[in-house]
């Protein structure tokens, strides 16, 4: 399994941010005469209402993932085969967004190129 460390780091920060919020809500609710169990349940519901959206951003945002472009019927720049083509557009410091001559590769050659990029420290997932 490949781990997206940027997503994982944000998730850990989000987890840490939820601790004082939920503890504070639980303390306030418990001091208002709610039982500890009811206070914990309400605090977790509040946390769920807030952090659902944060988690959704962390795990679905395209800005945190490598961005690929896919086209049909390209000529692979490596092997010359006509096939569905792939090219990595952006990942971290790697940015070919404004490439005037984009290079598309068939799936097999794209996987080989991804290994080369990984060797240079560029994430392809």
Steps between C-alpha positions, in 0.01 A plus 500: 500500500631843404467769767440862409705657780352845441148367561621293796673800659191717459285225648727477805486879545121487469489225760703713741277803437192300590631404846478842673170580326332178612652518849387861539148424382482199733618703800253782431210261450589296810523817711150598382358199677513251215635161595842404372357252252251751356773767488732262313227405251409863428866604474563220249195604297634857489840367395341287230310799362824697473764243411299306242560790260868526588548125448311514172740769376806307618401173335342626176678825413676486165739771618656244736544232233711468189303625200495301179362572154354213298424503127381236257677407176839657563830390355723393788822708500701199618376200301290660222191291579160665450307459823345682791767744619602628841719783618580630846405868505579608856634353820676699771779701333445321169274715280443447129170692497615740228703251295455598135596151377358254755632145481238229529590138561306176474420330830804271493748779418327734745564253782868483403523880493326519839774277646765735358322801651469322836875444489540878467275553803186600308174350626277350234198397712 
